[in-house]
Amino acid sequence: MKIIVLAGGGHAHLHCLAQFAKKPREDVQLVLISPAPYQYYSGMFSGFTEGVYGLDDIRIDLNQLAKKIGVAFYQDTICSIDPKSRTLTGQQGVTYSYDAVSFDIGSQADIPEALKKYISPIKPNYHFPEQLLKFRESANPVIVGGGASGVELAFSTHAWRMPRQFSAALLFSSGALLSAHGAAASKKVEAIARKKALPFFTDITIEQIDEMSVTASNGDSYPQSGVLWLTSPKSSALFEHSGMPVDRAGFLAVKETLQSTRYPEVFGAGDCVSIDRYPDLAKNGVYAVRQGPVLWDNLLHFLDGEQLASFIPQKRYVAILSTGGGEALLTYGKWSMHGKSAWKLKQLIDRKFMKQYQDLYR
């Protein structure tokens, strides 16, 4: 019997689990290892923040899912990889053998070391619910990062606080809001923020944090009672410390087949990898979801000695960001629209995504 280990319960691995449930292989033992028994869906974090969704709406019970479909589940954090012996080592020293292994463990927040003790961690994402509930109710919440995550959580926190007559959350961005989505999207989302009276600051960085305030690069200080740091993603130290091939930022280096550039039995997907042919590919859930079918087929093809397929990222994709109050901003390339219909579409997509996995064990 061959052993496939899935380290992490990210989007691509959820697809693998669903495919194994539909068509199990008697000659394959599938093993899932995750540091938490639940996998939280980041696409619904904004709705949870605003109070639209409850905890069970936004998470998948990995333990129950694994039990239902005949997959071995271990709650553990992988701390090292030994590709020569084909073993993984967990936090308490437990070793796991594999014939093929895949990593879908996401990324971490790139928080400056000197500021860490003042910042609420939400990555890995099982930290999110508890931290978010504290954050949205705090006296002076601050969000650092003008990308999709920072913008969504700023709007959602703002929408939850305003009816309760709390002070507004502050959003700081080192560039224009949603700069990665293009100038048109930036201009539109900033106009929406002004209309909704969400205070935001662009082309500015946070240089210092103490227990009561944040100090920006313009020299001004602002009160803070909680800080969410949602800037560029950072790789886990796992890959570099294990001597695996990595890119300059420490992300696992993989080929178009989602295999390690050096070890063909090691695979990876989602935010934790860097594809050698697409080094600048954005780290978002859209690509992770699309990688799922390629990853699962290639894991099986590798074990069977068959030819592997290549992952080819799409050039344009639909992105929908909640702006609070039952509205959302939808972008597709340079085209965009904002309003209640975009939010309804987002809810439909997100609920459908979750249902396909939750239904496997409910």
Secondary structure, DSSP 8 states (H G I E B T S, - for coil): -EEEEEES--HHHHHHHHHHHHS--TTEEEEEEESSSEEE-GGGHHHHHHTSS-GGGSEEEHHHHHHHHT-EEEE--EEEEETTTTEEEETTS-EEE-SEEEE----EE---GGGGGGEE---SGGGHHHHHHHHHHSSSEEEE--SHHHHHHHHHHHHHHGGGT----EEE-SSSTTGGG-HHHHHHHHHHHHHTT--EE-S--EEEE-SSEEEETTS-EEE-SEEEE--SEE--SHHHHTT--B-TTS-EEE-TTSBBSS-TTEEE-GGGEEETTBTT---SHHHHHHHHHHHHHHHHHHHHT---------S--EEEEEEETTEEEEEETTEEEEEHHHHHHHHHHHHHHHHHHHTTT-
